[in-house]
Amino acid sequence: MPQTVTEYLHIHLLNLPSMGYNSTNIPPEVIASLPESLREQIPLYDETLQPNLYASAVICIILAFVAVFLRLYARRLKRQALGWDDYMIIVALVCQTDG
C-alpha cells in the first residue's frame, strides 16, 4: 500500500505520459481513487525544502568568506605576514566554493 501521494502516482500513472504532475494537474479520476489518507496530502504534494537548503548553503558560504576576510584583515592591521595556515584557509575556501 503506497504511503505517499508520490508513491501512489508513480505506481498508478506509469502508463500515462509524463506531464510533470503536481497538485493542480493530477487527473480527477486519480484523485478520486486515492485512499482518504492520501487525498489529505494533495495540498502538500508541491511542498519542497529545496529553497531552504539553497538558502542555508549560501549563508554558510557567505559566513565563511566573512570569517576568512576578517582573519586576513586582522593580520594586516597587526602588520603580520600571512602564514602557511592562512594560505591553506584560502585554498580550502576556494575549493569549497568551486563545486
Stockholm file with secondary structure:
# STOCKHOLM 1.0

chainA/1-99         MPQTVTEYLHIHLLNLPSMGYNSTNIPPEVIASLPESLREQIPLYDETLQPNLYASAVICIILAFVAVFLRLYARRLKRQALGWDDYMIIVALVCQTDG
#=GR chainA/1-99 SS CCCSHHHHHHHHSTTSCCCCCCTTTSCHHHHHHSCHHHHTTGGGTTCCSHHHHHHHHHHHHHHHHHHHHHHHHHHHHTTCCCCHHHHHHHHHHHHHHHC
#=GC SS_cons        CCCSHHHHHHHHSTTSCCCCCCTTTSCHHHHHHSCHHHHTTGGGTTCCSHHHHHHHHHHHHHHHHHHHHHHHHHHHHTTCCCCHHHHHHHHHHHHHHHC
//
